[in-house]
Amino acid sequence: MHDTKNMEKDIEPTQMLANPGYISSKKNSNKATLNRVLSFSLLMCQIMVFGTIIGLVVTTAKFHQKLSGCLETACPDSCIGFQKKCFYFSHDTRNWTSSQRFCDTQGADLVQVETQEELEFLLRYKGPSDHWIGLKRKQSQPWKWKNGTELPTRLHSRGEGECAYLTDNGVSSARSYTERKWICSKPDTYAQMKQQSPNLSSKAVTPY
C-alpha cells in the first residue's frame, strides 16, 4: 500500500504544473510583500528627513534670536553709553523733583557719579549748562545719593542748597525749586540682562 502523504507530495508538483496560475499567485504575493517593505522603508526615510529639517529650522531660529540679541543696541538712540550705563542729557530745564520724576518714568534715576572716569565723562558731554544730579541732603545732614550712599570726599559739593548739580568745576548745590537741565542714568541693556538673570535672559527695556 502506498502512503497517503507521499501521494499528496507526488501530486502537488503535478498540480503546480497543471495550474500555472498557482506560480503566478505566489510571485504576486512575494511582490506585494516586497512592495510593502519598500513602502514602509520609504515612509521611515521621509519621517527621518522631515525630522532633520524641523531640527535645522528650530536651531536656525534660535541662532538668529541670539544673534539679534547680540546686535541689539545697548542704549537708546537718545542716550550715550559709558561704562555699562546709559546717560540721558536733557534739553529743557526743570526743578530737581520734576527732573527725578522724568527719570523715574524712563526706568532711570538722576545720575549717580561712581568713578572719576564717569565724572570726567559727564563734564565732557554736559556742555556749558549746569545739570541736576541724583544727590540730595537734609538740613545739617551729609550728602547722599538716592540709594543711600554718602557723597565721597573727592566729590565735595559747594553751596548751601539741598540738591546738587554738576558745573564745569564739579559739584555745586541749589534750592530744589530752581530749574536746570538734568542727567538721567540707568544700566545698559546687557547690564540689566545680567542683573535680571544669571542666564542673561532678555527683558524689554524702556527707551528714553
Secondary structure, 3 states (H helix, E strand, C coil): CCCHHHHHHHHHHHHHHHCHHHHHHHHHHHHHHHHHHHHHHHHHHHHHHHHHHHHHHHHHHHHHHHHHHHHCCCCCCCCEEECCEEEEECCCCECHHHHHHHHHHCCCEECCCCCHHHHHHHHHHCCCCCEEEEEECCCCCCCEECCCCECCHHHCEECCCCEEEEECCEEEEECCCCCEEEEEEEECHHHHHHHHCCCCCCCCCCCC
